[in-house]
Amino acid sequence: MVAVAVTIFVCVALVVGVRFSRAIMPRASEPQCKSLLERYFDHQAYLRYRGVAAVDLREARRKARANPLYFEDVRRCRAQLSAAQVECGIASPTMNALEQCLQ
């Protein structure tokens, strides 16, 4: 009975601790979030269109930045992600690695 109570207490403490540590970590800046979105876009383009030309990629990025959803993504990034998560995502070599950084 005591072992069950201790196990439950430890699990709750871990969940609360992780959420608290995320809450006090420095938040990502706007330039960091924009860089992360660029990295995400690069990974997506590579996955969908493996032979995409650099000029086509630049044009697609320009159009994406003009989309109103882009600014909403930047806002959400700043509100929800830490600077460490974003830096990890920017340095990610693959889409899977980027997604792991953001969890």
Biopython code that builds the backbone (N, CA, C, O; Angstrom):
import numpy as np
from Bio.PDB.StructureBuilder import StructureBuilder

atoms = [
    (1, "MET", "N", (0.827, -1.194, 0.000)),
    (1, "MET", "CA", (0.000, 0.000, 0.000)),
    (1, "MET", "C", (0.873, 1.262, 0.000)),
    (1, "MET", "O", (0.614, 2.199, -0.754)),
    (2, "VAL", "N", (1.890, 1.280, 0.835)),
    (2, "VAL", "CA", (2.792, 2.427, 0.902)),
    (2, "VAL", "C", (3.559, 2.561, -0.410)),
    (2, "VAL", "O", (3.788, 3.672, -0.890)),
    (3, "ALA", "N", (3.955, 1.430, -0.987)),
    (3, "ALA", "CA", (4.697, 1.460, -2.249)),
    (3, "ALA", "C", (3.861, 2.073, -3.366)),
    (3, "ALA", "O", (4.387, 2.816, -4.195)),
    (4, "VAL", "N", (2.574, 1.772, -3.397)),
    (4, "VAL", "CA", (1.676, 2.334, -4.408)),
    (4, "VAL", "C", (1.560, 3.844, -4.217)),
    (4, "VAL", "O", (1.605, 4.601, -5.187)),
    (5, "ALA", "N", (1.413, 4.271, -2.990)),
    (5, "ALA", "CA", (1.298, 5.705, -2.703)),
    (5, "ALA", "C", (2.573, 6.438, -3.095)),
    (5, "ALA", "O", (2.514, 7.531, -3.658)),
    (6, "VAL", "N", (3.726, 5.843, -2.802)),
    (6, "VAL", "CA", (5.011, 6.462, -3.153)),
    (6, "VAL", "C", (5.156, 6.535, -4.670)),
    (6, "VAL", "O", (5.610, 7.550, -5.198)),
    (7, "THR", "N", (4.779, 5.476, -5.371)),
    (7, "THR", "CA", (4.858, 5.454, -6.836)),
    (7, "THR", "C", (3.974, 6.529, -7.445)),
    (7, "THR", "O", (4.400, 7.232, -8.362)),
    (8, "ILE", "N", (2.773, 6.668, -6.961)),
    (8, "ILE", "CA", (1.861, 7.703, -7.456)),
    (8, "ILE", "C", (2.425, 9.087, -7.168)),
    (8, "ILE", "O", (2.380, 9.964, -8.030)),
    (9, "PHE", "N", (2.950, 9.289, -5.974)),
    (9, "PHE", "CA", (3.534, 10.584, -5.619)),
    (9, "PHE", "C", (4.704, 10.925, -6.538)),
    (9, "PHE", "O", (4.809, 12.064, -6.993)),
    (10, "VAL", "N", (5.580, 9.971, -6.819)),
    (10, "VAL", "CA", (6.740, 10.202, -7.683)),
    (10, "VAL", "C", (6.277, 10.547, -9.097)),
    (10, "VAL", "O", (6.829, 11.457, -9.715)),
    (11, "CYS", "N", (5.290, 9.848, -9.613)),
    (11, "CYS", "CA", (4.779, 10.129, -10.956)),
    (11, "CYS", "C", (4.193, 11.537, -11.037)),
    (11, "CYS", "O", (4.467, 12.272, -11.987)),
    (12, "VAL", "N", (3.404, 11.905, -10.064)),
    (12, "VAL", "CA", (2.805, 13.244, -10.043)),
    (12, "VAL", "C", (3.902, 14.304, -9.929)),
    (12, "VAL", "O", (3.850, 15.331, -10.606)),
    (13, "ALA", "N", (4.883, 14.056, -9.082)),
    (13, "ALA", "CA", (5.991, 15.007, -8.904)),
    (13, "ALA", "C", (6.769, 15.188, -10.203)),
    (13, "ALA", "O", (7.181, 16.302, -10.525)),
    (14, "LEU", "N", (6.973, 14.112, -10.946)),
    (14, "LEU", "CA", (7.682, 14.216, -12.222)),
    (14, "LEU", "C", (6.895, 15.042, -13.233)),
    (14, "LEU", "O", (7.465, 15.890, -13.919)),
    (15, "VAL", "N", (5.615, 14.806, -13.328)),
    (15, "VAL", "CA", (4.776, 15.557, -14.276)),
    (15, "VAL", "C", (4.774, 17.040, -13.918)),
    (15, "VAL", "O", (4.953, 17.893, -14.787)),
    (16, "VAL", "N", (4.577, 17.338, -12.666)),
    (16, "VAL", "CA", (4.559, 18.731, -12.212)),
    (16, "VAL", "C", (5.928, 19.371, -12.421)),
    (16, "VAL", "O", (6.017, 20.524, -12.842)),
    (17, "GLY", "N", (6.979, 18.637, -12.133)),
    (17, "GLY", "CA", (8.334, 19.162, -12.303)),
    (17, "GLY", "C", (8.656, 19.498, -13.736)),
    (17, "GLY", "O", (9.255, 20.539, -14.007)),
    (18, "VAL", "N", (8.271, 18.638, -14.665)),
    (18, "VAL", "CA", (8.525, 18.887, -16.085)),
    (18, "VAL", "C", (7.751, 20.116, -16.546)),
    (18, "VAL", "O", (8.298, 20.968, -17.246)),
    (19, "ARG", "N", (6.502, 20.210, -16.165)),
    (19, "ARG", "CA", (5.703, 21.385, -16.570)),
    (19, "ARG", "C", (6.255, 22.670, -15.960)),
    (19, "ARG", "O", (6.281, 23.708, -16.622)),
    (20, "PHE", "N", (6.690, 22.610, -14.719)),
    (20, "PHE", "CA", (7.247, 23.790, -14.065)),
    (20, "PHE", "C", (8.548, 24.209, -14.746)),
    (20, "PHE", "O", (8.774, 25.396, -14.983)),
    (21, "SER", "N", (9.396, 23.243, -15.059)),
    (21, "SER", "CA", (10.666, 23.591, -15.700)),
    (21, "SER", "C", (10.438, 24.208, -17.072)),
    (21, "SER", "O", (11.159, 25.127, -17.461)),
    (22, "ARG", "N", (9.439, 23.715, -17.816)),
    (22, "ARG", "CA", (9.111, 24.318, -19.111)),
    (22, "ARG", "C", (8.581, 25.738, -18.938)),
    (22, "ARG", "O", (8.833, 26.607, -19.773)),
    (23, "ALA", "N", (7.856, 25.966, -17.869)),
    (23, "ALA", "CA", (7.260, 27.287, -17.641)),
    (23, "ALA", "C", (8.321, 28.337, -17.335)),
    (23, "ALA", "O", (8.143, 29.508, -17.672)),
    (24, "ILE", "N", (9.417, 27.938, -16.705)),
    (24, "ILE", "CA", (10.424, 28.935, -16.321)),
    (24, "ILE", "C", (11.567, 29.043, -17.323)),
    (24, "ILE", "O", (12.423, 29.916, -17.181)),
    (25, "MET", "N", (11.598, 28.173, -18.333)),
    (25, "MET", "CA", (12.653, 28.248, -19.341)),
    (25, "MET", "C", (12.443, 29.482, -20.215)),
    (25, "MET", "O", (11.305, 29.880, -20.467)),
    (26, "PRO", "N", (13.532, 30.086, -20.676)),
    (26, "PRO", "CA", (13.388, 31.261, -21.555)),
    (26, "PRO", "C", (12.618, 30.905, -22.825)),
    (26, "PRO", "O", (12.849, 29.859, -23.431)),
    (27, "ARG", "N", (11.719, 31.772, -23.210)),
    (27, "ARG", "CA", (10.909, 31.572, -24.404)),
    (27, "ARG", "C", (11.712, 31.930, -25.654)),
    (27, "ARG", "O", (12.681, 32.686, -25.596)),
    (28, "ALA", "N", (11.289, 31.375, -26.770)),
    (28, "ALA", "CA", (11.938, 31.629, -28.052)),
    (28, "ALA", "C", (11.646, 33.057, -28.506)),
    (28, "ALA", "O", (10.583, 33.610, -28.224)),
    (29, "SER", "N", (12.600, 33.633, -29.209)),
    (29, "SER", "CA", (12.426, 34.978, -29.760)),
    (29, "SER", "C", (11.780, 34.887, -31.142)),
    (29, "SER", "O", (11.691, 33.805, -31.723)),
    (30, "GLU", "N", (11.338, 36.011, -31.655)),
    (30, "GLU", "CA", (10.725, 36.032, -32.983)),
    (30, "GLU", "C", (11.700, 35.573, -34.065)),
    (30, "GLU", "O", (11.322, 34.763, -34.912)),
    (31, "PRO", "N", (12.951, 36.067, -34.068)),
    (31, "PRO", "CA", (13.894, 35.576, -35.089)),
    (31, "PRO", "C", (14.151, 34.069, -34.981)),
    (31, "PRO", "O", (14.294, 33.394, -36.000)),
    (32, "GLN", "N", (14.210, 33.544, -33.765)),
    (32, "GLN", "CA", (14.395, 32.111, -33.596)),
    (32, "GLN", "C", (13.207, 31.343, -34.178)),
    (32, "GLN", "O", (13.386, 30.345, -34.876)),
    (33, "CYS", "N", (12.010, 31.810, -33.891)),
    (33, "CYS", "CA", (10.814, 31.136, -34.395)),
    (33, "CYS", "C", (10.748, 31.192, -35.921)),
    (33, "CYS", "O", (10.347, 30.219, -36.560)),
    (34, "LYS", "N", (11.132, 32.305, -36.495)),
    (34, "LYS", "CA", (11.139, 32.409, -37.949)),
    (34, "LYS", "C", (12.156, 31.441, -38.544)),
    (34, "LYS", "O", (11.890, 30.811, -39.567)),
    (35, "SER", "N", (13.312, 31.321, -37.910)),
    (35, "SER", "CA", (14.321, 30.362, -38.381)),
    (35, "SER", "C", (13.824, 28.930, -38.261)),
    (35, "SER", "O", (14.080, 28.101, -39.135)),
    (36, "LEU", "N", (13.118, 28.642, -37.180)),
    (36, "LEU", "CA", (12.562, 27.310, -37.002)),
    (36, "LEU", "C", (11.544, 27.003, -38.096)),
    (36, "LEU", "O", (11.535, 25.900, -38.643)),
    (37, "LEU", "N", (10.694, 27.961, -38.416)),
    (37, "LEU", "CA", (9.704, 27.756, -39.477)),
    (37, "LEU", "C", (10.382, 27.539, -40.828)),
    (37, "LEU", "O", (9.910, 26.742, -41.638)),
    (38, "GLU", "N", (11.480, 28.242, -41.071)),
    (38, "GLU", "CA", (12.244, 28.039, -42.306)),
    (38, "GLU", "C", (12.796, 26.614, -42.345)),
    (38, "GLU", "O", (12.738, 25.943, -43.375)),
    (39, "ARG", "N", (13.325, 26.169, -41.220)),
    (39, "ARG", "CA", (13.877, 24.811, -41.142)),
    (39, "ARG", "C", (12.776, 23.777, -41.360)),
    (39, "ARG", "O", (12.970, 22.798, -42.081)),
    (40, "TYR", "N", (11.636, 23.994, -40.744)),
    (40, "TYR", "CA", (10.485, 23.105, -40.922)),
    (40, "TYR", "C", (10.077, 23.061, -42.400)),
    (40, "TYR", "O", (9.824, 21.991, -42.954)),
    (41, "PHE", "N", (10.019, 24.213, -43.011)),
    (41, "PHE", "CA", (9.652, 24.309, -44.420)),
    (41, "PHE", "C", (10.651, 23.551, -45.288)),
    (41, "PHE", "O", (10.254, 22.844, -46.213)),
    (42, "ASP", "N", (11.948, 23.693, -44.997)),
    (42, "ASP", "CA", (12.973, 22.979, -45.752)),
    (42, "ASP", "C", (12.774, 21.467, -45.653)),
    (42, "ASP", "O", (12.827, 20.754, -46.655)),
    (43, "HIS", "N", (12.547, 20.996, -44.438)),
    (43, "HIS", "CA", (12.327, 19.560, -44.244)),
    (43, "HIS", "C", (11.088, 19.088, -45.013)),
    (43, "HIS", "O", (11.117, 18.040, -45.659)),
    (44, "GLN", "N", (10.007, 19.861, -44.939)),
    (44, "GLN", "CA", (8.773, 19.494, -45.643)),
    (44, "GLN", "C", (8.999, 19.462, -47.158)),
    (44, "GLN", "O", (8.552, 18.539, -47.840)),
    (45, "ALA", "N", (9.684, 20.461, -47.667)),
    (45, "ALA", "CA", (9.946, 20.525, -49.108)),
    (45, "ALA", "C", (10.793, 19.335, -49.543)),
    (45, "ALA", "O", (10.542, 18.743, -50.593)),
    (46, "TYR", "N", (11.777, 18.989, -48.754)),
    (46, "TYR", "CA", (12.619, 17.850, -49.095)),
    (46, "TYR", "C", (11.808, 16.550, -49.105)),
    (46, "TYR", "O", (11.968, 15.716, -49.996)),
    (47, "LEU", "N", (10.944, 16.389, -48.112)),
    (47, "LEU", "CA", (10.147, 15.169, -48.040)),
    (47, "LEU", "C", (9.167, 15.061, -49.208)),
    (47, "LEU", "O", (8.940, 13.970, -49.732)),
    (48, "ARG", "N", (8.593, 16.182, -49.611)),
    (48, "ARG", "CA", (7.566, 16.157, -50.663)),
    (48, "ARG", "C", (8.147, 16.211, -52.071)),
    (48, "ARG", "O", (7.677, 15.522, -52.976)),
    (49, "TYR", "N", (9.175, 17.039, -52.244)),
    (49, "TYR", "CA", (9.718, 17.285, -53.584)),
    (49, "TYR", "C", (11.235, 17.144, -53.545)),
    (49, "TYR", "O", (11.947, 18.147, -53.505)),
    (50, "ARG", "N", (11.723, 15.945, -53.557)),
    (50, "ARG", "CA", (13.160, 15.700, -53.357)),
    (50, "ARG", "C", (14.059, 16.420, -54.360)),
    (50, "ARG", "O", (15.204, 16.722, -54.024)),
    (51, "GLY", "N", (13.603, 16.701, -55.548)),
    (51, "GLY", "CA", (14.454, 17.338, -56.538)),
    (51, "GLY", "C", (14.148, 18.810, -56.751)),
    (51, "GLY", "O", (14.425, 19.342, -57.826)),
    (52, "VAL", "N", (13.580, 19.486, -55.749)),
    (52, "VAL", "CA", (13.166, 20.875, -55.918)),
    (52, "VAL", "C", (14.384, 21.781, -56.143)),
    (52, "VAL", "O", (15.407, 21.655, -55.470)),
    (53, "ALA", "N", (14.247, 22.689, -57.100)),
    (53, "ALA", "CA", (15.314, 23.636, -57.403)),
    (53, "ALA", "C", (15.365, 24.723, -56.340)),
    (53, "ALA", "O", (14.345, 25.068, -55.743)),
    (54, "ALA", "N", (16.552, 25.257, -56.107)),
    (54, "ALA", "CA", (16.734, 26.289, -55.082)),
    (54, "ALA", "C", (15.871, 27.514, -55.370)),
    (54, "ALA", "O", (15.317, 28.102, -54.441)),
    (55, "VAL", "N", (15.745, 27.908, -56.622)),
    (55, "VAL", "CA", (14.946, 29.083, -56.970)),
    (55, "VAL", "C", (13.468, 28.828, -56.667)),
    (55, "VAL", "O", (12.764, 29.731, -56.214)),
    (56, "ASP", "N", (13.004, 27.621, -56.909)),
    (56, "ASP", "CA", (11.609, 27.282, -56.590)),
    (56, "ASP", "C", (11.382, 27.277, -55.087)),
    (56, "ASP", "O", (10.334, 27.711, -54.611)),
    (57, "LEU", "N", (12.356, 26.791, -54.349)),
    (57, "LEU", "CA", (12.254, 26.773, -52.887)),
    (57, "LEU", "C", (12.207, 28.197, -52.334)),
    (57, "LEU", "O", (11.425, 28.479, -51.427)),
    (58, "ARG", "N", (13.025, 29.085, -52.865)),
    (58, "ARG", "CA", (13.011, 30.487, -52.417)),
    (58, "ARG", "C", (11.653, 31.132, -52.685)),
    (58, "ARG", "O", (11.135, 31.858, -51.836)),
    (59, "GLU", "N", (11.079, 30.876, -53.849)),
    (59, "GLU", "CA", (9.768, 31.445, -54.194)),
    (59, "GLU", "C", (8.679, 30.885, -53.283)),
    (59, "GLU", "O", (7.795, 31.619, -52.844)),
    (60, "ALA", "N", (8.743, 29.599, -53.004)),
    (60, "ALA", "CA", (7.758, 28.980, -52.117)),
    (60, "ALA", "C", (7.884, 29.551, -50.703)),
    (60, "ALA", "O", (6.871, 29.777, -50.040)),
    (61, "ARG", "N", (9.101, 29.783, -50.237)),
    (61, "ARG", "CA", (9.305, 30.402, -48.914)),
    (61, "ARG", "C", (8.709, 31.808, -48.877)),
    (61, "ARG", "O", (8.045, 32.185, -47.911)),
    (62, "ARG", "N", (8.954, 32.576, -49.933)),
    (62, "ARG", "CA", (8.429, 33.949, -49.990)),
    (62, "ARG", "C", (6.907, 33.939, -49.887)),
    (62, "ARG", "O", (6.322, 34.750, -49.169)),
    (63, "LYS", "N", (6.273, 33.025, -50.602)),
    (63, "LYS", "CA", (4.809, 32.925, -50.550)),
    (63, "LYS", "C", (4.339, 32.487, -49.167)),
    (63, "LYS", "O", (3.329, 32.981, -48.667)),
    (64, "ALA", "N", (5.060, 31.571, -48.555)),
    (64, "ALA", "CA", (4.675, 31.096, -47.217)),
    (64, "ALA", "C", (4.760, 32.229, -46.201)),
    (64, "ALA", "O", (3.892, 32.347, -45.336)),
    (65, "ARG", "N", (5.793, 33.065, -46.295)),
    (65, "ARG", "CA", (5.938, 34.190, -45.358)),
    (65, "ARG", "C", (4.823, 35.215, -45.513)),
    (65, "ARG", "O", (4.520, 35.937, -44.564)),
    (66, "ALA", "N", (4.214, 35.293, -46.676)),
    (66, "ALA", "CA", (3.125, 36.247, -46.915)),
    (66, "ALA", "C", (1.780, 35.715, -46.426)),
    (66, "ALA", "O", (0.811, 36.470, -46.338)),
    (67, "ASN", "N", (1.714, 34.449, -46.113)),
    (67, "ASN", "CA", (0.480, 33.829, -45.648)),
    (67, "ASN", "C", (0.178, 34.276, -44.218)),
    (67, "ASN", "O", (1.070, 34.230, -43.371)),
    (68, "PRO", "N", (-1.047, 34.705, -43.924)),
    (68, "PRO", "CA", (-1.387, 35.129, -42.550)),
    (68, "PRO", "C", (-1.148, 34.042, -41.498)),
    (68, "PRO", "O", (-0.882, 34.354, -40.337)),
    (69, "LEU", "N", (-1.240, 32.781, -41.893)),
    (69, "LEU", "CA", (-0.994, 31.703, -40.938)),
    (69, "LEU", "C", (0.457, 31.666, -40.472)),
    (69, "LEU", "O", (0.749, 31.168, -39.385)),
    (70, "TYR", "N", (1.360, 32.188, -41.284)),
    (70, "TYR", "CA", (2.773, 32.246, -40.915)),
    (70, "TYR", "C", (2.950, 33.047, -39.618)),
    (70, "TYR", "O", (3.673, 32.628, -38.715)),
    (71, "PHE", "N", (2.291, 34.189, -39.540)),
    (71, "PHE", "CA", (2.416, 35.039, -38.353)),
    (71, "PHE", "C", (1.778, 34.392, -37.131)),
    (71, "PHE", "O", (2.249, 34.572, -36.007)),
    (72, "GLU", "N", (0.716, 33.647, -37.352)),
    (72, "GLU", "CA", (0.093, 32.899, -36.259)),
    (72, "GLU", "C", (1.038, 31.797, -35.766)),
    (72, "GLU", "O", (1.125, 31.548, -34.564)),
    (73, "ASP", "N", (1.737, 31.144, -36.679)),
    (73, "ASP", "CA", (2.716, 30.120, -36.289)),
    (73, "ASP", "C", (3.862, 30.729, -35.488)),
    (73, "ASP", "O", (4.326, 30.135, -34.515)),
    (74, "VAL", "N", (4.317, 31.903, -35.892)),
    (74, "VAL", "CA", (5.382, 32.588, -35.143)),
    (74, "VAL", "C", (4.882, 32.944, -33.741)),
    (74, "VAL", "O", (5.604, 32.766, -32.760)),
    (75, "ARG", "N", (3.653, 33.446, -33.647)),
    (75, "ARG", "CA", (3.098, 33.807, -32.349)),
    (75, "ARG", "C", (2.985, 32.582, -31.437)),
    (75, "ARG", "O", (3.353, 32.634, -30.263)),
    (76, "ARG", "N", (2.474, 31.487, -31.991)),
    (76, "ARG", "CA", (2.338, 30.259, -31.186)),
    (76, "ARG", "C", (3.691, 29.717, -30.761)),
    (76, "ARG", "O", (3.850, 29.248, -29.634)),
    (77, "CYS", "N", (4.648, 29.777, -31.642)),
    (77, "CYS", "CA", (6.003, 29.336, -31.317)),
    (77, "CYS", "C", (6.540, 30.117, -30.126)),
    (77, "CYS", "O", (7.072, 29.530, -29.183)),
    (78, "ARG", "N", (6.404, 31.430, -30.166)),
    (78, "ARG", "CA", (6.912, 32.275, -29.074)),
    (78, "ARG", "C", (6.190, 31.993, -27.764)),
    (78, "ARG", "O", (6.795, 32.067, -26.694)),
    (79, "ALA", "N", (4.913, 31.672, -27.837)),
    (79, "ALA", "CA", (4.119, 31.439, -26.629)),
    (79, "ALA", "C", (4.338, 30.047, -26.040)),
    (79, "ALA", "O", (4.243, 29.863, -24.826)),
    (80, "GLN", "N", (4.629, 29.075, -26.892)),
    (80, "GLN", "CA", (4.621, 27.687, -26.419)),
    (80, "GLN", "C", (5.986, 27.012, -26.356)),
    (80, "GLN", "O", (6.133, 26.010, -25.657)),
    (81, "LEU", "N", (6.980, 27.524, -27.058)),
    (81, "LEU", "CA", (8.258, 26.818, -27.124)),
    (81, "LEU", "C", (9.364, 27.574, -26.402)),
    (81, "LEU", "O", (9.391, 28.805, -26.381)),
    (82, "SER", "N", (10.263, 26.816, -25.816)),
    (82, "SER", "CA", (11.424, 27.421, -25.163)),
    (82, "SER", "C", (12.498, 27.700, -26.211)),
    (82, "SER", "O", (12.482, 27.136, -27.305)),
    (83, "ALA", "N", (13.414, 28.566, -25.861)),
    (83, "ALA", "CA", (14.522, 28.873, -26.755)),
    (83, "ALA", "C", (15.339, 27.611, -27.038)),
    (83, "ALA", "O", (15.814, 27.420, -28.158)),
    (84, "ALA", "N", (15.504, 26.755, -26.037)),
    (84, "ALA", "CA", (16.272, 25.515, -26.216)),
    (84, "ALA", "C", (15.588, 24.570, -27.206)),
    (84, "ALA", "O", (16.255, 23.951, -28.034)),
    (85, "GLN", "N", (14.273, 24.460, -27.122)),
    (85, "GLN", "CA", (13.534, 23.606, -28.062)),
    (85, "GLN", "C", (13.705, 24.121, -29.489)),
    (85, "GLN", "O", (13.927, 23.343, -30.417)),
    (86, "VAL", "N", (13.601, 25.425, -29.654)),
    (86, "VAL", "CA", (13.707, 26.020, -30.986)),
    (86, "VAL", "C", (15.111, 25.849, -31.543)),
    (86, "VAL", "O", (15.268, 25.506, -32.715)),
    (87, "GLU", "N", (16.123, 26.079, -30.737)),
    (87, "GLU", "CA", (17.504, 25.909, -31.200)),
    (87, "GLU", "C", (17.760, 24.458, -31.596)),
    (87, "GLU", "O", (18.443, 24.193, -32.585)),
    (88, "CYS", "N", (17.220, 23.532, -30.836)),
    (88, "CYS", "CA", (17.331, 22.113, -31.169)),
    (88, "CYS", "C", (16.674, 21.852, -32.522)),
    (88, "CYS", "O", (17.245, 21.156, -33.362)),
    (89, "GLY", "N", (15.484, 22.401, -32.740)),
    (89, "GLY", "CA", (14.775, 22.219, -34.002)),
    (89, "GLY", "C", (15.512, 22.809, -35.186)),
    (89, "GLY", "O", (15.541, 22.214, -36.263)),
    (90, "ILE", "N", (16.104, 23.970, -34.995)),
    (90, "ILE", "CA", (16.849, 24.623, -36.077)),
    (90, "ILE", "C", (18.045, 23.767, -36.496)),
    (90, "ILE", "O", (18.383, 23.697, -37.678)),
    (91, "ALA", "N", (18.673, 23.125, -35.532)),
    (91, "ALA", "CA", (19.854, 22.302, -35.811)),
    (91, "ALA", "C", (19.508, 20.886, -36.272)),
    (91, "ALA", "O", (20.405, 20.101, -36.576)),
    (92, "SER", "N", (18.236, 20.558, -36.325)),
    (92, "SER", "CA", (17.820, 19.186, -36.627)),
    (92, "SER", "C", (18.159, 18.786, -38.064)),
    (92, "SER", "O", (17.942, 19.556, -38.999)),
    (93, "PRO", "N", (18.694, 17.574, -38.227)),
    (93, "PRO", "CA", (19.035, 17.110, -39.573)),
    (93, "PRO", "C", (17.852, 16.509, -40.339)),
    (93, "PRO", "O", (17.913, 16.376, -41.561)),
    (94, "THR", "N", (16.779, 16.147, -39.632)),
    (94, "THR", "CA", (15.618, 15.517, -40.279)),
    (94, "THR", "C", (14.336, 16.048, -39.657)),
    (94, "THR", "O", (14.360, 16.687, -38.606)),
    (95, "MET", "N", (13.219, 15.776, -40.318)),
    (95, "MET", "CA", (11.916, 16.174, -39.792)),
    (95, "MET", "C", (11.625, 15.448, -38.490)),
    (95, "MET", "O", (11.088, 16.046, -37.558)),
    (96, "ASN", "N", (11.972, 14.169, -38.409)),
    (96, "ASN", "CA", (11.744, 13.428, -37.158)),
    (96, "ASN", "C", (12.520, 14.035, -36.008)),
    (96, "ASN", "O", (11.999, 14.148, -34.898)),
    (97, "ALA", "N", (13.758, 14.425, -36.258)),
    (97, "ALA", "CA", (14.572, 15.038, -35.203)),
    (97, "ALA", "C", (13.963, 16.379, -34.782)),
    (97, "ALA", "O", (13.939, 16.703, -33.595)),
    (98, "LEU", "N", (13.478, 17.145, -35.738)),
    (98, "LEU", "CA", (12.838, 18.431, -35.420)),
    (98, "LEU", "C", (11.624, 18.204, -34.529)),
    (98, "LEU", "O", (11.452, 18.898, -33.527)),
    (99, "GLU", "N", (10.795, 17.251, -34.881)),
    (99, "GLU", "CA", (9.597, 16.974, -34.096)),
    (99, "GLU", "C", (9.946, 16.502, -32.681)),
    (99, "GLU", "O", (9.235, 16.821, -31.728)),
    (100, "GLN", "N", (11.023, 15.754, -32.546)),
    (100, "GLN", "CA", (11.465, 15.304, -31.218)),
    (100, "GLN", "C", (11.861, 16.510, -30.362)),
    (100, "GLN", "O", (11.591, 16.529, -29.161)),
    (101, "CYS", "N", (12.487, 17.494, -30.958)),
    (101, "CYS", "CA", (12.908, 18.694, -30.229)),
    (101, "CYS", "C", (11.714, 19.457, -29.664)),
    (101, "CYS", "O", (11.807, 20.054, -28.592)),
    (102, "LEU", "N", (10.620, 19.437, -30.366)),
    (102, "LEU", "CA", (9.470, 20.257, -29.979)),
    (102, "LEU", "C", (8.557, 19.596, -28.958)),
    (102, "LEU", "O", (7.587, 20.210, -28.513)),
    (103, "GLN", "N", (8.843, 18.376, -28.585)),
    (103, "GLN", "CA", (8.004, 17.681, -27.592)),
    (103, "GLN", "C", (8.466, 17.928, -26.194)),
    (103, "GLN", "O", (7.869, 17.417, -25.247)),
]
sb = StructureBuilder()
sb.init_structure("model")
sb.init_model(0)
sb.init_chain("A")
sb.init_seg("    ")
for serial, (resi, resn, name, xyz) in enumerate(atoms, 1):
    if name == "N":
        sb.init_residue(resn, " ", resi, " ")
    sb.init_atom(name, np.array(xyz, "f"), 0.0, 1.0, " ", f" {name:<3s}", serial, name[0])
structure = sb.get_structure()
